[in-house]
């Protein structure tokens, strides 16, 4: 559903506007970010259940708050991260996670060399501590940043501990039961798509040159 894909980006745009002190935004302004008609923006906002004001448009803070409620990011969600390689370490120290209601409570790695090291204020824990931590903090989300060949095993392990949401950064599609939501962030696929679009653009330019 394209509307659901756009809504988190609306929140990001509104956050930037709010930081600049802007109070109102028009549907036309939001529309230009997505190359859609402003009527589509109004339809998107109607899904959220928020109404603007005639002539003034939408309240920046009001719409941002309504989107936050709709997405559930105004409610804090606890998370763990498994795999403290370069990508995992970068995510641990990324401050933007908290802006979307994500509270990281613990990080894990199976490599004894990495265990007990401190990254972003977190002491890296062994996988043996996984069950205890998940139960103690009522963890809802597991972030997986392990190598491809270890990802499915880690996925199975956290699902056994009743984790219902997985954010996967390993370059592989994970398989889980229907009641588990898996979001795959495959950067290799994203790069491949960019390469395809660039190749297509170059071919079109050569035709009309």
C-alpha positions as CSV (number, residue, x, y, z in Angstrom):
1,X,0.0,0.0,0.0
2,X,1.7,3.2,-1.2
3,X,-0.1,5.3,1.3
4,X,1.4,3.4,4.2
5,X,4.8,3.7,2.6
6,X,4.5,7.5,2.4
7,X,3.2,8.1,5.9
8,X,6.6,7.6,7.7
9,X,8.2,10.1,5.3
10,X,5.5,12.7,6.1
11,X,6.5,12.3,9.7
12,X,10.2,12.9,8.8
13,X,9.3,16.0,6.7
14,X,7.1,17.4,9.5
15,X,9.9,16.8,12.1
16,X,12.3,18.9,10.0
17,X,9.7,21.6,9.7
18,X,8.9,21.6,13.4
19,X,12.6,22.0,14.2
20,X,12.6,25.1,11.9
21,X,9.7,26.6,13.8
22,X,7.2,26.2,11.0
23,X,3.6,25.9,12.2
24,X,1.5,25.0,9.1
25,X,2.0,23.0,6.0
26,X,-0.1,22.6,2.8
27,X,-1.0,19.4,1.1
28,X,0.6,20.8,-2.1
29,X,3.9,21.3,-0.3
30,X,3.9,17.7,1.0
31,X,2.8,16.4,-2.5
32,X,5.9,17.7,-4.2
33,X,8.2,15.4,-2.2
34,X,6.4,12.4,-3.7
35,X,5.6,13.6,-7.2
36,X,1.9,13.1,-6.5
37,X,-1.2,15.3,-6.7
38,X,-2.1,17.2,-3.5
39,X,-5.5,15.3,-3.5
40,X,-3.5,12.2,-2.9
41,X,-1.9,13.8,0.2
42,X,-5.3,14.6,1.5
43,X,-6.4,11.0,1.0
44,X,-3.3,9.8,2.8
45,X,-4.0,12.1,5.7
46,X,-7.7,11.0,5.9
47,X,-6.4,7.5,6.5
48,X,-4.7,8.8,9.6
49,X,-7.9,10.5,10.7
50,X,-6.5,14.0,10.9
51,X,-8.2,17.1,9.5
52,X,-6.6,20.4,8.3
53,X,-7.9,23.9,8.5
54,X,-9.3,25.8,5.4
55,X,-6.6,28.1,3.9
56,X,-4.1,27.4,6.7
57,X,-3.5,23.8,5.8
58,X,-2.3,21.3,8.4
59,X,-0.8,22.0,11.8
60,X,2.8,20.7,11.6
61,X,2.9,19.6,15.2
62,X,-0.7,18.3,15.1
63,X,-0.2,16.2,12.0
64,X,3.1,14.9,13.2
65,X,1.5,13.8,16.5
66,X,-1.4,12.1,14.7
67,X,1.0,10.3,12.4
68,X,3.1,9.2,15.4
69,X,-0.1,7.8,17.1
70,X,-1.1,6.1,13.8
71,X,2.3,4.4,13.4
72,X,2.7,3.7,17.1
73,X,6.0,5.5,17.4
74,X,4.7,7.8,20.1
75,X,4.7,4.7,22.3
76,X,8.1,3.4,23.3
77,X,9.1,0.0,22.0
78,X,12.0,-1.9,23.5
79,X,14.5,-3.6,21.3
80,X,17.7,-5.6,21.3
81,X,20.4,-5.8,18.7
82,X,22.3,-8.9,17.7
83,X,25.6,-8.7,15.8
84,X,28.0,-5.9,16.7
85,X,30.0,-5.7,13.5
86,X,30.4,-2.4,11.7
87,X,26.7,-2.0,10.7
88,X,25.5,-3.1,14.1
89,X,27.9,-0.8,15.9
90,X,26.7,2.1,13.8
91,X,23.1,1.4,14.6
92,X,23.8,1.2,18.3
93,X,25.3,4.7,18.2
94,X,22.7,6.2,15.8
95,X,20.6,8.7,17.8
96,X,17.7,8.7,15.4
97,X,16.3,5.4,16.6
98,X,14.8,7.0,19.7
99,X,12.9,9.6,17.6
100,X,10.8,6.7,16.3
101,X,10.0,5.3,19.7
102,X,12.7,2.7,19.7
103,X,14.5,2.1,23.0
104,X,17.5,-0.2,22.7
105,X,18.0,-2.1,25.9
106,X,20.8,-4.6,25.1
107,X,23.2,-5.8,22.4
108,X,24.6,-9.2,21.8
109,X,27.3,-11.1,19.8
110,X,28.4,-14.7,19.7
111,X,32.0,-13.8,19.3
112,X,33.8,-14.0,22.7
113,X,36.3,-11.4,21.5
114,X,33.5,-8.8,21.2
115,X,31.8,-9.7,24.4
116,X,32.2,-7.3,27.4
117,X,33.3,-4.5,25.1
118,X,31.3,-1.3,25.5
119,X,29.7,0.2,22.3
120,X,27.5,3.3,22.5
121,X,27.1,2.9,26.3
122,X,26.1,-0.8,26.0
123,X,28.2,-3.8,27.2
124,X,28.1,-6.5,24.5
125,X,26.5,-9.6,26.0
126,X,26.8,-13.3,25.1
127,X,23.9,-15.0,23.4
128,X,23.4,-17.1,26.5
129,X,21.9,-13.9,28.2
130,X,19.3,-13.5,25.4
131,X,16.4,-15.2,27.1
132,X,16.9,-13.5,30.4
133,X,17.1,-10.0,28.8
134,X,14.1,-10.5,26.6
135,X,12.0,-11.6,29.6
136,X,13.3,-8.9,31.9
137,X,12.7,-6.0,29.5
138,X,9.6,-7.3,27.7
139,X,11.5,-6.8,24.4
140,X,9.2,-6.4,21.4
141,X,11.8,-5.9,18.5
142,X,14.9,-7.8,17.6
143,X,17.4,-6.0,15.2
144,X,19.5,-8.6,13.4
145,X,22.9,-7.4,12.0
146,X,24.7,-10.7,11.8
147,X,26.3,-12.3,8.7
148,X,24.0,-13.9,6.1
149,X,24.7,-17.5,7.1
150,X,23.9,-16.9,10.7
151,X,20.7,-14.7,10.3
152,X,18.1,-17.4,10.0
153,X,19.4,-19.2,13.1
154,X,19.3,-16.0,15.0
155,X,15.8,-15.3,13.7
156,X,14.6,-18.7,14.9
157,X,16.2,-18.1,18.3
158,X,14.4,-14.8,19.0
159,X,11.1,-16.1,17.7
160,X,11.4,-19.0,20.2
161,X,11.6,-16.2,22.9
162,X,8.2,-14.8,21.6
163,X,9.7,-11.8,19.7
164,X,7.0,-10.7,17.2
165,X,8.9,-8.1,15.2
166,X,12.2,-8.4,13.5
167,X,14.3,-5.8,11.8
168,X,16.7,-7.7,9.6
169,X,19.8,-6.1,8.0
170,X,21.5,-9.3,7.0
171,X,21.5,-9.7,3.2
172,X,19.0,-12.5,3.1
173,X,15.2,-13.0,3.3
174,X,14.3,-14.5,6.7
175,X,11.5,-17.0,7.2
176,X,9.2,-16.8,10.3
177,X,5.7,-17.8,11.3
178,X,2.8,-15.7,10.1
179,X,2.4,-14.0,13.5
180,X,5.9,-12.5,13.3
181,X,6.5,-9.3,11.3
182,X,9.9,-9.3,9.5
183,X,11.2,-6.1,7.9
184,X,14.1,-6.9,5.6
185,X,16.5,-4.0,4.9
186,X,18.6,-5.5,2.1
187,X,21.1,-2.9,1.0
188,X,22.4,-5.1,-1.8
189,X,19.0,-5.2,-3.3
190,X,18.7,-1.4,-3.0
191,X,22.0,-0.9,-4.7
192,X,21.0,-3.3,-7.5
193,X,17.8,-1.3,-8.1
194,X,19.7,2.0,-8.2
195,X,22.2,0.5,-10.7
196,X,19.3,-0.7,-12.8
197,X,17.7,2.8,-12.9
198,X,21.0,4.4,-13.6
199,X,21.6,2.0,-16.5
200,X,18.1,2.7,-17.9
201,X,18.6,6.5,-17.6
202,X,22.0,6.3,-19.4
203,X,20.4,4.2,-22.2
204,X,17.5,6.7,-22.6
205,X,20.0,9.6,-22.7
206,X,22.0,7.8,-25.4
207,X,18.9,7.4,-27.6
208,X,17.9,11.0,-27.4
209,X,21.5,12.4,-27.7
